[in-house]
Amino acid sequence: MLGLYYREISFNMGVLLGIIGFASAVVGGLGSLIGPIIGGFLFAGVQTLVVVAMPISSAYRDVVAFAVIIILIALFPTGIIAEQRSERV
């Protein structure tokens, strides 16, 4: 879709979108269906808040969003909505 919009195709066009999607899925929790959706909304919300709060530094929205994601991964290693596992003995 980006290639159609910009009328140019490059090998790294979707790399940032893929990284953002994977980070959102990890933050939300890979074991549930609703977790990555919540992670995606959280990531988009952080990016939007950075642009609204500091319009001059809107070029750093990805940096701030990834910093928040790293902090959330440190706090919740299995994700916000973790997969529930039962332990068999």
C-alpha distance (Angstrom), angle and dihedral (degrees) to the residues before:
residue distance angle dihedral
M1 . . .
L2 3.79 . .
G3 3.78 90.1 .
L4 3.78 90.9 55.5
Y5 3.79 91.9 47.8
Y6 3.81 97.1 47.9
R7 3.84 94.7 31.6
E8 3.77 89.3 -131.4
I9 3.79 133.9 92.6
S10 3.78 123.7 -148.7
F11 3.80 130.6 176.3
N12 3.81 94.0 -120.0
M13 3.80 101.1 44.2
G14 3.81 97.5 116.8
V15 3.79 100.8 32.6
L16 3.82 96.5 102.1
L17 3.80 91.8 45.0
G18 3.80 89.9 50.9
I19 3.79 92.5 49.8
I20 3.81 91.1 48.5
G21 3.80 91.0 49.1
F22 3.79 93.4 48.9
A23 3.82 92.5 46.6
S24 3.80 90.1 49.8
A25 3.79 91.2 50.7
V26 3.81 92.6 49.1
V27 3.81 92.7 48.6
G28 3.79 92.3 47.8
G29 3.78 94.2 46.8
L30 3.77 126.3 -97.6
G31 3.80 95.5 -130.2
S32 3.79 98.1 67.5
L33 3.77 135.6 54.5
I34 3.80 97.7 -135.7
G35 3.83 94.5 46.7
P36 3.82 98.2 74.2
I37 3.80 89.6 45.3
I38 3.79 90.4 54.9
G39 3.82 89.4 45.1
G40 3.81 90.7 52.9
F41 3.79 92.6 49.9
L42 3.81 89.8 47.0
F43 3.80 91.7 51.3
A44 3.82 92.2 47.9
G45 3.79 90.9 46.1
V46 3.80 92.6 52.7
Q47 3.81 91.2 48.8
T48 3.81 91.6 49.2
L49 3.80 93.1 47.4
V50 3.81 91.2 51.1
V51 3.81 91.7 52.1
V52 3.82 92.7 46.1
A53 3.82 95.3 44.4
M54 3.81 97.2 42.9
P55 3.83 110.8 22.2
I56 3.81 92.2 170.8
S57 3.80 92.4 59.2
S58 3.80 96.5 42.1
A59 3.80 88.7 124.2
Y60 3.81 87.2 71.2
R61 3.82 95.4 55.8
D62 3.80 92.3 110.1
V63 3.81 92.2 48.2
V64 3.80 92.9 52.4
A65 3.80 92.5 43.4
F66 3.81 92.4 51.2
A67 3.82 89.8 47.5
V68 3.80 89.5 54.9
I69 3.81 89.8 46.4
I70 3.82 91.0 52.0
I71 3.81 90.1 50.6
L72 3.81 91.1 49.3
I73 3.80 91.3 49.1
A74 3.81 89.1 51.3
L75 3.82 90.5 51.3
F76 3.82 97.2 40.5
P77 3.83 108.6 28.1
T78 3.81 93.6 177.1
G79 3.80 94.3 44.7
I80 3.77 134.9 -98.0
I81 3.80 92.1 -74.1
A82 3.78 103.6 33.0
E83 3.77 125.3 -161.6
Q84 3.78 110.5 -101.3
R85 3.76 111.8 -126.7
S86 3.74 129.5 -171.8
E87 3.74 117.2 -147.5
R88 3.80 117.4 -131.7
V89 3.73 119.6 -151.6
